[in-house]
C-alpha cells in the first residue's frame, strides 16, 4: 500500500540485505518503487556483483564500525536486521550511534514478538536495542514477528513424515517471511509520518504442533504426524547430538532459543494472539500456513529428506 504522502525518493539502507527477511525486502521494495534502495554487505564480492547489476550497494561490516560512516552517507532511512549472535548488541549500538552522526531520520528495526518485559536472552537483547533506538532522537518503528514459517526448512522440519513440537499443547503465531518483508517495505516507503513510534506485531495464525501437522498434511499432500514433546526432550536431544542447532546460531543465542521454547511451553509468552497487521498495513491478506507450505512444498519435503540423512 503506497501512501500519496510519499512525494520524494529517500535513500534507504538495508542492513541485513542477505537475511531471511532482507533478501525478500529487496524484492518487495523493487516491486513497489518510491525509494532509492541501498544494499549492504560485509562481502566485497557481493557488493561488487550488486554494482555490476546496476544496484546501489555499499560495503558495511557490523563488526567494523569504521565502515559505517561511508555506508550511511546520504542515507535517510535504515532497515536494521542482525544475525543470531550475541554480537548483535554492540553491533546495533554502534550502528545507531553512527546513524545519529550521519543524520539518519528513520530506523525500522526487526525484533522479536516481545512485550517489553522479555527475560530470555536474545529477546531481552532486542528490547535493549529498541530502547536505545527510541532514545537516539531518530524516528523509529519496531517490527515484532513471531514464528517464521520458513523454520520448516531447517529449525522445525518434517522428518520421516513427523513434525516434532517441543512446546506441548502451546501455540505460537506463524508468519510468512514474505509478509514480514511486505510490512517492512510499506513502513520504509511510507516513512515516519505514517509509522513513526509504532510497534507492529506479526502473527497470522496461532497454531500448535497438532494443528500444524494437519495443515501440512493438506499442503504437502502427504500424511504428516505430530510428535508432541517438551523442552526437556529438546534439551536432551541437543545434549546427545541427535538434534543439531544451525551453524549460524552461536551458542549463547542458541541457549536463548531453548529458554524461549521452555517459556512458551510454560505459557509465559501468551500475551498476544493472532494479528491482522499484514492486511491492515499492506492491503493484502497474509499468507496462511497452508498457503505458504503449498508454495514451498518441494523445499519443505527436500529439507526433511536432507535432515533425515544427516
Secondary structure as GFF3:
##gff-version 3
##sequence-region A 1 310
A	DSSP	beta_strand	11	15	.	.	.	ID=ss1
A	DSSP	alpha_helix	22	32	.	.	.	ID=ss2
A	DSSP	beta_strand	36	41	.	.	.	ID=ss3
A	DSSP	alpha_helix	44	52	.	.	.	ID=ss4
A	DSSP	beta_strand	56	59	.	.	.	ID=ss5
A	DSSP	three_ten_helix	65	67	.	.	.	ID=ss6
A	DSSP	alpha_helix	68	72	.	.	.	ID=ss7
A	DSSP	beta_strand	77	80	.	.	.	ID=ss8
A	DSSP	alpha_helix	88	101	.	.	.	ID=ss9
A	DSSP	beta_strand	106	110	.	.	.	ID=ss10
A	DSSP	alpha_helix	121	134	.	.	.	ID=ss11
A	DSSP	beta_strand	139	145	.	.	.	ID=ss12
A	DSSP	beta_strand	147	148	.	.	.	ID=ss13
A	DSSP	three_ten_helix	149	153	.	.	.	ID=ss14
A	DSSP	beta_strand	158	159	.	.	.	ID=ss15
A	DSSP	beta_strand	162	165	.	.	.	ID=ss16
A	DSSP	beta_strand	172	175	.	.	.	ID=ss17
A	DSSP	alpha_helix	177	190	.	.	.	ID=ss18
A	DSSP	alpha_helix	192	195	.	.	.	ID=ss19
A	DSSP	beta_strand	198	202	.	.	.	ID=ss20
A	DSSP	beta_strand	205	207	.	.	.	ID=ss21
A	DSSP	alpha_helix	209	220	.	.	.	ID=ss22
A	DSSP	beta_strand	225	228	.	.	.	ID=ss23
A	DSSP	alpha_helix	231	240	.	.	.	ID=ss24
A	DSSP	alpha_helix	251	265	.	.	.	ID=ss25
A	DSSP	alpha_helix	277	282	.	.	.	ID=ss26
A	DSSP	alpha_helix	289	295	.	.	.	ID=ss27
A	DSSP	alpha_helix	297	309	.	.	.	ID=ss28
###
